Amino acid sequence: MDQRTLDAAGVRLETDGAVATVVLDRPDRRNAQTPATWRALAEIGRSIDESTRVVVVRGEGPSFSAGLDVRMLTPDGVPGETPFPELLRLDDDEFEARIAEFQEAFTWWRRPEMVSIAAVRGHAIGAGFQLALACGSRPTMRGSA
């Protein structure tokens, strides 16, 4: 797994034996997600070692995730990413392929060989809520913002 990809996406992976912890690490943006976040999460899912039995996802700072980085909805978007208004100009097949690529970040959490847990604190909005719900175990709610 490319550490630079994770760093650029604001995602960390910490391992301790059979336990992996995925950390959304953009507390300055309340761990808002971008396509880079989703690519990093998908890459983690593809690279999880078969000896991993538990995966925990949590957010750094006071929020789990405030959802989509709203800059993605503006014409300028997020540096290095295609803004969503431009994605709407793709033909149907291209658009569906892009959405399927984004969704890969959320689909691997229910793999039967491991338990996945969302340690939610503070905001879990939109894509943040989707990530928490993607986990195979019920989300663990801690405190409030």
N, C-alpha and C positions, 0 to 999 in steps of 0.2 A: 504494500500500500504506500502511496506517495504522500509523505508527510507534508510536503509543500501544498498539495491539493487540500489536505485537511486544514492546514493553517490558513490558507487563503479563504476557505469557506467558513472559518470560525467554528471548527469542530475538532474536538480532541477525542482520542481513544486511549483509555487507560486499562491495563490488564493486570490481574492479580490471580494467578492460577487459572481456575475454571470460570472466573468472573471477569467480564468485560464491562467497562463503564464508558458510555458514549456521552460526551459533554457538549452541549450547544454553548459555544463560548464567544458570544457577542453581547455581553451584558449592556454595553453602551447603546445597543439597539433593541434591548429586551429580548435578545436571541431571535429576532425576526429572521425569517428564512428567505433564501434566494435559490435560484436554480443551482448555484454552487453548493449550497447546503445539501440539496437533494442529491446531487452527484456524489458528494462526500459520504452521505449516509448510505447510498446504494453501494458505493465502493467498500465501505465497512461491511455491509451485509454479505458481499461476495467474498470478502477476505477473512471472515470470522473463522478461526481455527476450529476444527472438529472437536477438540477437547473442551471448548467453551460450552458451559452448561447454563450459565445465567448471563443475560445482558441487561444492564440497567441504562436507561437514558434519563439525563437530567439537564437542567439549565444552570449556567453559571449566573450568579447574581440573584436579584429578587424575583425574576420571572422565569418560568419554564420556557415559554415562547409566546411572543405576541402575534404569532402567525406570519403571514406573508409580509416581507419588507414592502411597505406601501410605495416606495420609490419605483418598484417594478410596474406600477400602474401609470406612471408618468411617461411622457415621451422620451425623457433622458434616461430613465431607468436607473439601474445600478451599473457602475463601471464594469465593463467586461461581459455584461449579460444583455441578451436581447429583451427589450422592454415588452411587456405583454401587449400593448397596442399593436406592435409589429407582428407578434405571433398570430394575432387575429387575421392578418393578411395572408397567412399560409393557406394552401389548399387543404381540403378536409383530411386527406391521408397524412400529409406532413404534420398537420396540427395534432391529429390523434396520436401519431408516433411520438411527438414531443411530450404530450401529456402522459403517455405510457412510460416514457423515460423518467419523467418527474415522479410518477407514482411508484417506481421501483424503490424509492427511499422509504416508502411506507409498507411495502408488501412482505418484506423478509422477516419482520418481527414475530410472525406467528409460526416459524419453523418448528416442527414437532420435537426436534432433538434438543431444544433449549427452552428455557423460561425467559421471557422478556418482561421487564417491569419499567413503567414510567414513574419516576419520582417527581411528581408535579408539585411545584411551589409557585405561588403567585399566578401570573397570567398564563393561560393555556387557551389561546384564541385561534380560530380558523385552522391553519396548517399545524399549529402547536397542539390543538385539541385532536386533530387527525392523527398526529404522531403518538400522542398518549393513548388514543383508542386503538392504534395499530398493534400495540403490545399484546402478547398472548395472555398475560395476567392482568388482573384489574389494576388500574393506575393507583398508586399510593399517593394520597393527597396530604400535603404537609403545609400547615399554616395558611396564611393569606397575605396578599400584598398590602 
